[in-house]
Amino acid sequence: MSVVDKNLFVDTLNIERPAFISSIEFVDSQQVVINVNFEEGCVVCPICGAKTPNAGYVKKRWRHLDCMQFKSVIVADMPVAKCSRCGELICEAPWARQGSPYTAEFELMLVGMKTSALLSSIANIVDEPESLLDEVLQSYEITDESFYRRSVAR
């Protein structure tokens, strides 16, 4: 794939240093896999923000918005921070909420779809398990509700 094509994905996914796209693969003419790696060196602890040594990597996978007709997936070897205060922790991906199997953009699309479609219909459209979508959407409802409670209390 050319540099221009990689730059399109870099801009779309907001990939910034120390992350970089190492490769882009098309699988079975149905899916594009964007492989992301991180530069070697110190990482930042996701809890306290201290610069720490890298204790290794953990492979993670996120579903992203479809690109043209392709189901898009990001696969990254996420650095593990070795923090003297907090212990060993997997660094957060800037494109996803901690613990989510989806990118932030994909989740926002799901939230928008939920206002006008049944969950079973959304699952069929995005080709994802209904139970997983329900779990993600419930987390947004909890977040919205707690935000509402905090706003009203002020």
Backbone as ProteinMPNN parsed JSONL, in Angstrom:
{"seq_chain_A": "MSVVDKNLFVDTLNIERPAFISSIEFVDSQQVVINVNFEEGCVVCPICGAKTPNAGYVKKRWRHLDCMQFKSVIVADMPVAKCSRCGELICEAPWARQGSPYTAEFELMLVGMKTSALLSSIANIVDEPESLLDEVLQSYEITDESFYRRSVAR", "coords_chain_A": {"N_chain_A": [[0.853, -1.172, 0.0], [0.499, 2.243, -0.706], [2.191, 5.262, 0.497], [0.422, 7.39, 0.487], [-2.066, 6.108, 0.782], [-1.764, 5.001, 3.377], [-1.559, 7.376, 4.827], [-4.151, 8.362, 4.566], [-5.577, 6.62, 6.265], [-4.211, 7.166, 8.649], [-4.971, 9.84, 9.098], [-7.775, 9.546, 9.248], [-8.096, 7.883, 11.476], [-6.865, 9.318, 13.434], [-4.213, 8.737, 14.232], [-1.363, 9.148, 16.103], [2.062, 9.936, 16.964], [3.325, 8.214, 19.751], [2.335, 6.096, 18.228], [1.966, 4.246, 15.171], [0.996, 3.33, 11.827], [1.712, 0.181, 10.829], [1.12, -1.664, 8.86], [-1.338, -2.388, 6.31], [-3.908, -4.528, 5.615], [-5.883, -6.342, 3.297], [-8.496, -8.535, 3.682], [-9.95, -11.338, 2.378], [-11.491, -9.837, 0.524], [-13.396, -8.495, 1.989], [-12.787, -7.299, 4.341], [-10.762, -4.858, 5.983], [-7.718, -4.73, 7.617], [-6.095, -2.805, 9.868], [-2.974, -2.481, 10.968], [-1.393, -1.459, 13.858], [1.445, -0.18, 15.435], [3.741, 0.689, 18.103], [6.253, 3.105, 18.833], [9.463, 2.218, 20.117], [10.601, 2.476, 23.547], [10.134, 4.626, 26.412], [6.961, 4.581, 28.086], [3.753, 5.957, 29.029], [2.216, 5.819, 32.157], [-1.107, 4.746, 32.444], [-2.638, 5.457, 34.649], [-1.342, 7.187, 36.617], [0.196, 8.836, 35.021], [2.95, 8.916, 34.916], [6.186, 8.661, 33.365], [7.285, 5.576, 32.244], [9.16, 2.446, 32.114], [8.813, 0.208, 29.304], [7.053, -2.749, 29.609], [6.496, -4.709, 27.834], [4.215, -6.023, 25.335], [0.709, -6.196, 24.485], [-1.577, -7.78, 22.444], [-4.324, -6.216, 20.953], [-7.679, -5.695, 19.692], [-9.956, -3.813, 17.701], [-13.127, -2.966, 16.431], [-13.812, -0.815, 13.767], [-15.314, 2.005, 12.052], [-16.802, 1.174, 8.932], [-14.872, 1.147, 5.944], [-15.368, 2.383, 2.927], [-16.586, -0.328, 1.207], [-15.605, -2.119, 2.999], [-15.345, -3.992, 6.009], [-13.884, -2.669, 8.821], [-11.025, -3.086, 10.864], [-8.965, -2.488, 13.647], [-5.837, -3.525, 14.69], [-3.602, -3.768, 17.294], [-0.441, -3.85, 18.903], [-0.406, -3.222, 22.036], [1.422, -1.189, 24.261], [2.738, -2.139, 27.467], [2.784, -0.551, 30.461], [5.252, -0.289, 32.959], [4.917, 0.623, 35.882], [6.261, 2.033, 38.81], [4.64, 2.805, 40.893], [1.963, 2.088, 40.244], [1.972, -0.427, 39.135], [1.981, -3.039, 36.577], [0.424, -2.088, 33.669], [-1.819, -2.074, 30.902], [-1.439, 0.195, 28.318], [-3.647, 2.844, 27.283], [-5.605, 2.951, 24.306], [-5.706, 5.626, 22.076], [-7.844, 5.841, 20.347], [-10.033, 4.52, 21.344], [-12.428, 3.702, 23.927], [-11.496, 2.689, 27.188], [-11.289, -0.768, 27.54], [-13.256, -1.33, 25.659], [-14.446, -3.096, 22.754], [-14.651, -1.671, 20.466], [-13.939, 1.18, 18.353], [-14.004, 4.667, 19.322], [-15.401, 6.2, 17.449], [-16.955, 4.248, 16.163], [-18.583, 3.44, 18.274], [-20.004, 5.832, 18.732], [-21.481, 5.943, 16.373], [-23.115, 3.709, 16.787], [-24.609, 4.572, 19.018], [-26.0, 6.703, 17.866], [-27.513, 5.273, 15.958], [-29.105, 3.744, 17.614], [-31.124, 5.394, 18.486], [-33.066, 5.292, 16.557], [-33.523, 2.689, 15.688], [-34.083, -0.844, 16.134], [-32.216, -2.969, 18.344], [-31.596, -5.51, 17.334], [-31.775, -5.056, 14.598], [-29.694, -3.218, 14.239], [-27.514, -4.849, 14.929], [-27.583, -6.66, 12.793], [-27.042, -4.918, 10.65], [-24.442, -3.887, 11.202], [-23.057, -6.201, 11.52], [-22.307, -7.472, 13.984], [-22.253, -9.063, 17.238], [-25.356, -9.047, 18.95], [-25.519, -9.082, 21.769], [-23.049, -8.021, 22.599], [-23.168, -5.461, 21.487], [-25.322, -4.479, 22.938], [-24.222, -4.386, 25.505], [-22.242, -2.4, 25.19], [-23.84, -0.185, 24.471], [-25.388, 0.067, 26.792], [-23.447, 0.951, 28.557], [-23.086, 3.529, 27.681], [-25.59, 4.61, 28.229], [-25.592, 4.533, 31.031], [-23.46, 6.274, 31.533], [-24.509, 8.627, 30.389], [-26.742, 8.994, 32.061], [-25.566, 9.329, 34.603], [-24.141, 11.618, 34.084], [-26.255, 13.36, 33.625], [-27.445, 13.394, 36.177], [-25.383, 14.641, 37.663], [-25.352, 17.124, 36.41], [-27.902, 18.183, 36.994], [-27.773, 18.367, 39.739], [-26.172, 20.54, 40.24]], "CA_chain_A": [[0.0, 0.0, 0.0], [1.332, 3.44, -0.832], [2.225, 6.211, 1.614], [-0.814, 8.178, 0.432], [-3.128, 5.297, 1.368], [-1.543, 4.949, 4.827], [-1.88, 8.698, 5.376], [-5.609, 8.448, 4.649], [-5.972, 5.932, 7.49], [-3.635, 7.916, 9.773], [-5.833, 10.998, 9.328], [-9.112, 9.091, 9.633], [-8.059, 7.279, 12.816], [-6.131, 10.205, 14.339], [-3.038, 8.034, 14.752], [-0.276, 10.091, 16.38], [3.225, 9.369, 17.641], [4.265, 7.191, 19.312], [1.693, 5.054, 17.427], [2.087, 4.374, 13.716], [0.438, 2.211, 11.067], [2.795, -0.641, 10.299], [0.662, -2.283, 7.616], [-2.773, -2.442, 6.055], [-4.153, -5.774, 4.887], [-7.242, -6.621, 2.864], [-8.758, -9.944, 3.939], [-11.125, -11.928, 1.7], [-12.256, -8.787, -0.169], [-14.504, -8.062, 2.834], [-12.317, -6.665, 5.574], [-9.452, -4.23, 5.994], [-7.103, -4.792, 8.937], [-5.092, -1.761, 10.019], [-2.054, -2.894, 12.028], [-0.76, -0.307, 14.5], [2.521, -0.47, 16.389], [4.198, 1.84, 18.881], [7.698, 3.288, 18.874], [10.131, 1.692, 21.308], [10.995, 3.471, 24.533], [9.297, 4.828, 27.592], [5.524, 4.783, 27.901], [3.14, 6.718, 30.118], [1.28, 5.054, 32.974], [-2.473, 5.232, 32.198], [-3.281, 5.908, 35.878], [-0.718, 8.359, 37.251], [0.821, 9.686, 34.019], [4.415, 8.896, 35.013], [6.922, 7.962, 32.314], [7.713, 4.289, 32.782], [9.706, 1.52, 31.121], [7.856, -0.653, 28.626], [7.176, -4.116, 30.101], [6.095, -5.634, 26.776], [3.064, -5.641, 24.512], [-0.475, -7.057, 24.483], [-2.32, -7.58, 21.193], [-5.727, -5.834, 21.119], [-8.408, -5.581, 18.413], [-11.138, -2.964, 17.774], [-13.913, -2.749, 15.211], [-13.897, 0.599, 13.409], [-16.285, 2.295, 11.004], [-16.47, 0.584, 7.642], [-14.173, 2.003, 4.99], [-15.988, 2.009, 1.661], [-17.392, -1.53, 1.438], [-14.835, -3.031, 3.843], [-15.422, -4.008, 7.465], [-12.558, -2.197, 9.236], [-10.576, -3.542, 12.162], [-7.64, -2.039, 14.061], [-5.123, -4.472, 15.538], [-2.419, -3.079, 17.807], [0.326, -4.374, 20.028], [-0.442, -2.124, 22.993], [2.495, -1.252, 25.255], [2.407, -2.349, 28.871], [3.589, 0.333, 31.315], [5.739, -0.905, 34.196], [4.956, 1.77, 36.781], [6.695, 1.675, 40.165], [3.539, 3.086, 41.822], [0.673, 1.495, 39.874], [2.145, -1.79, 38.652], [1.983, -3.215, 35.126], [-0.891, -1.751, 33.113], [-1.876, -1.891, 29.456], [-1.691, 1.597, 27.958], [-4.919, 3.055, 26.607], [-5.587, 3.323, 22.889], [-6.352, 6.931, 21.945], [-9.008, 5.762, 19.471], [-11.096, 3.706, 21.936], [-12.689, 3.769, 25.359], [-10.82, 1.585, 27.885], [-12.042, -2.009, 27.657], [-14.249, -1.505, 24.601], [-13.966, -3.762, 21.542], [-14.947, -0.781, 19.347], [-13.361, 2.522, 18.41], [-14.944, 5.693, 19.791], [-16.257, 6.585, 16.325], [-17.917, 3.167, 15.946], [-19.552, 3.524, 19.37], [-20.885, 6.978, 18.493], [-22.411, 5.54, 15.327], [-24.093, 2.821, 17.417], [-25.489, 5.394, 19.848], [-26.891, 7.404, 16.934], [-28.436, 4.313, 15.35], [-30.015, 3.232, 18.647], [-32.27, 6.292, 18.648], [-34.097, 5.083, 15.545], [-33.579, 1.309, 15.21], [-34.022, -1.922, 17.126], [-30.88, -3.52, 18.527], [-31.405, -6.64, 16.411], [-31.525, -4.482, 13.271], [-28.345, -2.642, 14.269], [-26.586, -5.989, 14.909], [-27.545, -7.163, 11.417], [-26.418, -3.917, 9.779], [-23.001, -3.76, 11.458], [-22.492, -7.545, 11.575], [-21.692, -7.657, 15.306], [-23.185, -9.74, 18.144], [-26.324, -8.179, 19.626], [-25.209, -8.998, 23.199], [-21.918, -7.114, 22.756], [-23.671, -4.114, 21.206], [-26.16, -4.089, 24.072], [-23.312, -4.055, 26.608], [-21.632, -1.104, 24.884], [-24.879, 0.855, 24.536], [-25.75, 0.254, 28.193], [-22.419, 1.761, 29.217], [-23.35, 4.925, 27.325], [-26.773, 5.038, 28.953], [-25.159, 4.781, 32.405], [-22.656, 7.489, 31.495], [-25.418, 9.747, 30.155], [-27.579, 9.17, 33.242], [-24.769, 9.897, 35.687], [-23.845, 12.992, 33.68], [-27.48, 14.112, 33.838], [-27.591, 13.584, 37.617], [-24.394, 15.63, 38.096], [-25.744, 18.439, 35.869], [-29.082, 18.649, 37.7], [-27.407, 18.631, 41.121], [-25.434, 21.801, 40.369]], "C_chain_A": [[0.898, 1.234, 0.0], [1.251, 4.316, 0.41], [0.945, 7.024, 1.652], [-1.958, 7.408, 1.077], [-2.987, 5.199, 2.882], [-1.912, 6.28, 5.465], [-3.384, 8.905, 5.499], [-6.094, 7.8, 5.944], [-5.436, 6.647, 8.726], [-4.53, 9.096, 10.116], [-7.212, 10.588, 9.828], [-9.143, 8.586, 11.069], [-7.394, 8.162, 13.86], [-4.966, 9.488, 15.019], [-1.908, 9.043, 14.903], [0.865, 9.356, 17.064], [2.938, 9.263, 19.135], [3.633, 6.052, 18.51], [1.944, 5.315, 15.944], [1.472, 3.147, 13.052], [1.597, 1.443, 10.45], [2.407, -1.327, 8.993], [-0.859, -2.219, 7.533], [-3.01, -3.66, 5.173], [-5.624, -5.867, 4.501], [-7.455, -8.12, 2.944], [-10.046, -10.352, 3.235], [-12.014, -10.908, 0.996], [-13.443, -8.28, 0.645], [-14.055, -7.237, 4.025], [-10.952, -6.032, 5.356], [-8.958, -4.251, 7.442], [-5.981, -3.766, 8.964], [-4.237, -2.155, 11.222], [-1.304, -1.68, 12.547], [0.3, -0.809, 15.471], [2.896, 0.815, 17.106], [5.718, 1.891, 18.853], [8.244, 2.721, 20.175], [10.423, 2.826, 22.284], [10.027, 3.541, 25.686], [7.837, 5.01, 27.2], [4.995, 5.535, 29.119], [2.141, 5.83, 30.844], [-0.127, 5.612, 32.765], [-3.188, 5.726, 33.458], [-2.662, 7.201, 36.398], [-0.01, 9.29, 36.269], [2.335, 9.729, 34.061], [5.018, 8.191, 33.799], [7.508, 6.708, 32.925], [8.407, 3.466, 31.7], [8.566, 0.697, 30.505], [8.098, -2.086, 29.079], [6.787, -5.152, 29.047], [4.886, -5.118, 26.029], [1.941, -6.665, 24.657], [-1.254, -6.738, 23.214], [-3.793, -7.303, 21.514], [-6.342, -5.618, 19.738], [-9.662, -4.747, 18.637], [-11.822, -2.913, 16.416], [-14.009, -1.252, 15.0], [-14.998, 0.774, 12.372], [-15.841, 1.649, 9.698], [-15.809, 1.62, 6.741], [-14.587, 1.54, 3.596], [-16.813, 0.763, 1.911], [-16.735, -2.495, 2.42], [-15.153, -2.865, 5.329], [-14.014, -3.664, 7.948], [-12.252, -2.599, 10.671], [-9.187, -2.961, 12.42], [-7.063, -3.113, 14.976], [-3.847, -3.778, 15.984], [-1.761, -3.887, 18.912], [0.466, -3.227, 21.014], [0.677, -2.275, 24.021], [1.936, -1.468, 26.665], [3.359, -1.486, 29.7], [3.985, -0.413, 32.582], [5.988, 0.223, 35.195], [5.332, 1.321, 38.195], [5.575, 1.903, 41.192], [2.289, 2.256, 41.534], [0.765, 0.047, 39.404], [2.183, -1.841, 37.129], [0.571, -3.024, 34.592], [-0.792, -1.592, 31.61], [-2.221, -0.43, 29.178], [-3.0, 1.697, 27.184], [-4.706, 3.416, 25.143], [-6.309, 4.658, 22.743], [-7.621, 6.903, 21.098], [-10.177, 4.993, 20.097], [-11.226, 3.97, 23.427], [-12.063, 2.543, 26.001], [-11.754, 0.387, 28.0], [-13.049, -2.259, 26.551], [-13.653, -2.248, 23.409], [-14.167, -2.906, 20.285], [-14.206, 0.538, 19.496], [-14.432, 3.507, 18.879], [-15.907, 6.091, 18.676], [-17.324, 5.529, 16.053], [-18.991, 3.21, 17.031], [-20.516, 4.692, 19.171], [-21.897, 6.681, 17.392], [-23.503, 4.654, 15.916], [-25.104, 3.609, 18.25], [-26.484, 6.148, 18.966], [-27.921, 6.482, 16.313], [-29.488, 3.858, 16.352], [-31.24, 4.122, 18.814], [-33.387, 6.0, 17.652], [-34.204, 3.644, 15.048], [-33.533, 0.327, 16.371], [-32.604, -2.478, 17.183], [-30.61, -4.669, 17.561], [-31.122, -6.146, 14.993], [-30.116, -3.901, 13.184], [-27.314, -3.761, 14.181], [-26.463, -6.564, 13.499], [-26.814, -6.2, 10.49], [-24.908, -3.889, 9.959], [-22.294, -5.106, 11.585], [-21.675, -7.765, 12.85], [-22.717, -8.329, 16.208], [-24.074, -8.754, 18.905], [-25.976, -8.001, 21.105], [-24.055, -8.031, 23.461], [-22.333, -5.664, 22.501], [-24.502, -3.598, 22.375], [-25.294, -3.658, 25.257], [-22.685, -2.673, 26.398], [-22.658, 0.012, 25.017], [-25.336, 1.098, 25.967], [-24.723, 1.111, 28.916], [-22.611, 3.236, 28.881], [-24.575, 5.444, 28.061], [-26.434, 5.341, 30.409], [-24.378, 6.079, 32.471], [-23.552, 8.709, 31.321], [-26.251, 10.043, 31.395], [-26.786, 9.813, 34.377], [-24.375, 11.334, 35.366], [-25.062, 13.877, 33.944], [-27.672, 14.413, 35.325], [-26.627, 14.659, 38.139], [-24.806, 17.016, 37.634], [-26.916, 19.029, 36.645], [-28.728, 19.056, 39.114], [-26.716, 19.974, 41.298], [-26.311, 22.994, 40.541]], "O_chain_A": [[1.945, 1.245, 0.648], [0.375, 4.145, 1.258], [0.431, 7.319, 2.731], [-2.739, 7.982, 1.837], [-3.981, 5.302, 3.601], [-2.517, 6.305, 6.537], [-3.844, 9.556, 6.437], [-6.931, 8.368, 6.645], [-6.126, 6.727, 9.742], [-4.822, 9.335, 11.288], [-7.757, 11.218, 10.735], [-10.105, 8.833, 11.796], [-7.355, 7.808, 15.039], [-4.76, 9.617, 16.226], [-1.539, 9.716, 13.941], [0.672, 8.299, 17.664], [2.348, 10.178, 19.709], [4.341, 5.115, 18.141], [2.112, 6.459, 15.522], [1.431, 2.064, 13.637], [2.364, 1.983, 9.652], [3.25, -1.547, 8.124], [-1.558, -2.026, 8.528], [-2.393, -3.806, 4.118], [-6.503, -5.514, 5.286], [-6.699, -8.893, 2.356], [-11.106, -9.773, 3.476], [-13.22, -11.135, 0.894], [-14.383, -7.709, 0.091], [-14.864, -6.549, 4.647], [-10.1, -6.573, 4.651], [-9.668, -3.85, 8.364], [-5.034, -3.847, 8.182], [-4.716, -2.162, 12.356], [-0.66, -0.96, 11.783], [0.069, -1.749, 16.232], [2.423, 1.896, 16.756], [6.386, 0.858, 18.849], [7.57, 2.74, 21.205], [10.485, 3.992, 21.895], [9.216, 2.642, 25.907], [7.523, 5.526, 26.127], [5.703, 5.721, 30.108], [1.316, 5.168, 30.215], [-0.333, 6.819, 32.892], [-4.243, 6.353, 33.353], [-3.363, 8.193, 36.599], [0.35, 10.41, 36.632], [2.95, 10.498, 33.322], [4.437, 7.243, 33.27], [8.144, 6.75, 33.979], [8.262, 3.749, 30.51], [7.507, 0.52, 31.108], [9.212, -2.595, 28.954], [6.754, -6.347, 29.339], [4.567, -3.93, 26.079], [2.186, -7.843, 24.918], [-1.557, -5.578, 22.936], [-4.429, -8.056, 22.251], [-5.638, -5.391, 18.754], [-10.361, -4.932, 19.633], [-11.164, -2.828, 15.379], [-14.258, -0.502, 15.943], [-15.549, -0.208, 11.874], [-14.648, 1.586, 9.399], [-16.143, 2.804, 6.773], [-14.211, 0.459, 3.145], [-17.687, 0.795, 2.778], [-17.26, -3.584, 2.652], [-15.222, -1.748, 5.841], [-13.048, -4.302, 7.528], [-13.088, -2.476, 11.566], [-8.337, -2.942, 11.53], [-7.717, -3.555, 15.92], [-3.095, -3.259, 15.159], [-2.425, -4.517, 19.735], [1.333, -2.366, 20.863], [0.865, -3.352, 24.587], [0.83, -1.042, 26.996], [4.576, -1.662, 29.651], [3.161, -1.085, 33.202], [7.109, 0.712, 35.339], [4.785, 0.346, 38.71], [5.563, 1.264, 42.244], [1.63, 1.777, 42.457], [-0.254, -0.633, 39.287], [2.39, -0.823, 36.469], [-0.361, -3.711, 35.009], [0.185, -1.049, 31.095], [-3.177, 0.11, 29.735], [-3.409, 0.75, 26.513], [-3.745, 4.1, 24.792], [-7.424, 4.806, 23.243], [-8.399, 7.857, 21.132], [-11.212, 4.827, 19.451], [-10.283, 4.395, 24.093], [-12.096, 1.461, 25.416], [-12.873, 0.508, 28.497], [-13.65, -3.332, 26.518], [-12.481, -2.054, 23.085], [-13.889, -3.356, 19.174], [-13.883, 0.964, 20.605], [-15.624, 3.205, 18.835], [-17.095, 6.297, 18.925], [-18.468, 5.867, 15.747], [-20.174, 3.036, 16.74], [-21.714, 4.554, 19.414], [-23.044, 7.121, 17.47], [-24.679, 4.818, 15.591], [-26.305, 3.347, 18.194], [-27.671, 6.22, 19.285], [-29.08, 6.864, 16.156], [-30.636, 3.614, 15.98], [-32.292, 3.646, 19.242], [-34.529, 6.408, 17.865], [-34.911, 3.394, 14.072], [-33.014, 0.631, 17.445], [-31.882, -2.46, 16.187], [-29.506, -4.784, 17.029], [-30.325, -6.744, 14.271], [-29.429, -4.072, 12.178], [-26.339, -3.642, 13.44], [-25.367, -6.914, 13.062], [-26.045, -6.632, 9.632], [-24.169, -3.871, 8.976], [-21.073, -5.155, 11.739], [-20.518, -8.183, 12.804], [-23.919, -8.191, 15.984], [-23.594, -7.752, 19.435], [-26.115, -6.903, 21.645], [-24.082, -7.297, 24.449], [-21.903, -4.754, 23.209], [-24.402, -2.432, 22.756], [-25.604, -2.676, 25.931], [-22.611, -1.874, 27.332], [-22.37, 1.048, 25.617], [-25.642, 2.236, 26.323], [-25.076, 1.906, 29.787], [-22.328, 4.101, 29.71], [-24.598, 6.603, 28.476], [-26.942, 6.314, 30.965], [-24.603, 6.897, 33.363], [-23.383, 9.711, 32.016], [-26.448, 11.206, 31.748], [-27.272, 10.731, 35.037], [-24.284, 12.173, 36.262], [-24.927, 15.003, 34.424], [-28.015, 15.535, 35.699], [-27.012, 15.491, 38.96], [-24.636, 17.988, 38.37], [-26.935, 20.227, 36.926], [-29.317, 19.996, 39.648], [-26.68, 20.499, 42.411], [-25.814, 24.114, 40.66]]}, "name": "protein", "num_of_chains": 1, "seq": "MSVVDKNLFVDTLNIERPAFISSIEFVDSQQVVINVNFEEGCVVCPICGAKTPNAGYVKKRWRHLDCMQFKSVIVADMPVAKCSRCGELICEAPWARQGSPYTAEFELMLVGMKTSALLSSIANIVDEPESLLDEVLQSYEITDESFYRRSVAR"}
